[in-house]
Amino acid sequence: MNNSDALRLPINRANVGRVDVCKTMLTKHPPTVYLAELGLCQSNTMPV
């Protein structure tokens, strides 16, 4: 199966600049605790 089939979109017609892949995981603390320790990335910021 290719990406077009999996997403049910005509990917070959798209102008894709980036693809983000993530995973959801259970955490013990709220995101603000982890983000405070990690700090902000130079290229992206994530609102808390």
Secondary structure, 3 states (H helix, E strand, C coil): CCHHHHHCCCHHHCCCCCCCCCCCCCCCCCHHHHHHHHCCCCCCCCCC
